[in-house]
Amino acid sequence: MDIAIALSGGGLLGAAHLGALKALEEAGYRPRWVAGTSAGGLIAGMMSLQVSVDDLIQFGQAVSDHPERYFGADWRGLADDLWPRLGPPATGLVNPDRFIQGLLALAPIRQPRLEDWYLPTALTAVDIAQILSVAFVAHSEAKPEGHWTVFRRVPVELALKATMAMPGLFTAPRWENHLFVDGGLTDTLPADWAYAISGHQPVLAVNVATLVPQSPDHLGMGEILSRSEEYATNELSRLRARRLPVFTVSPNTRHIPFFGFRDYRRLIAIGYAAVRAELPDIRRFFDPAGQSPPTG
């Protein structure tokens, strides 16, 4: 069965998306329309280049085993930030160029553009220079409610770098008069985009970074800042998707760090188990009359 999929942001917690997608694949569900943000945007963008979930899992394992081979500190950018006469200031502490190039090397097309995406696809980001919510979109003229600036004819590399550019951490890409940062700031679970580009099909959303109550004794400054941002962006996504037919699967990642490289395989297993546990309800959601034969 072809379905519309929305994948949330969540740093390395996004590995749970791979397990969720594997379980859906085994159950006979095929993503036909895909939308994603940040980690979910990377996966959605690569799926739309016909890269398999298995290949993404294998690549993710290589990154988790040796992250230093894929991410480097932007020392030149930091120097330019301290001495502006040398060039533009830094836009992030970590340069993900080698990571992005490794991802794109999985695709059958070299230097792909959005027009090369195989599926109707939407990746969200924010233009922090022009103060705009933006989306990189292919094979659909539709867009959800709200003020969106849409890019349709740019390199996939730009879209991937933009959607994952966590403010202050990863290098934010400059392009013309734009400066793009992580789409989680505006729509961390873009179910509204999946609904729009699918022509209003029901949407299966996977949220790998759901906030849960914690003891205040264990929350410091970093956690307060990150949870505050996550709360705001989750609420914004919930409001954007209100009244839409969305079934959300929320893998239990509550005790795993945002960048827990050592938990990669555990996260995949958590995502897989979350979908398997929800399969009866997922089937009822997509086929309330029970007319489609069960699979998986």
Sequence and secondary structure as in RCSB ss.txt:
>XXXX:A:sequence
MDIAIALSGGGLLGAAHLGALKALEEAGYRPRWVAGTSAGGLIAGMMSLQVSVDDLIQFGQAVSDHPERYFGADW
RGLADDLWPRLGPPATGLVNPDRFIQGLLALAPIRQPRLEDWYLPTALTAVDIAQILSVAFVAHSEAKPEGHWTV
FRRVPVELALKATMAMPGLFTAPRWENHLFVDGGLTDTLPADWAYAISGHQPVLAVNVATLVPQSPDHLGMGEIL
SRSEEYATNELSRLRARRLPVFTVSPNTRHIPFFGFRDYRRLIAIGYAAVRAELPDIRRFFDPAGQSPPTG
>XXXX:A:secstr
 EEEEEE   GGGGHHHHHHHHHHHHTT EEEEEEEETHHHHHHHHHTTT  HHHHHHHHHHHHH GGGT EE H
HHHHHHHSGGGSS  SEEEE HHHHHHHHTTSSSSS BGGG SS EEEEEEETTTTEEEEEEES     SS  EE
E SSBHHHHHHHHH  TEEE   EETTEEEEETHHHHSS HHHHHHHTTS  EEEE S       GGG  HHHHH
HHHHHHHHHHHHHHHTTTS EEEE    TTS TT GGGHHHHHHHHHHHHHHHHHHHHHHH TT  S    
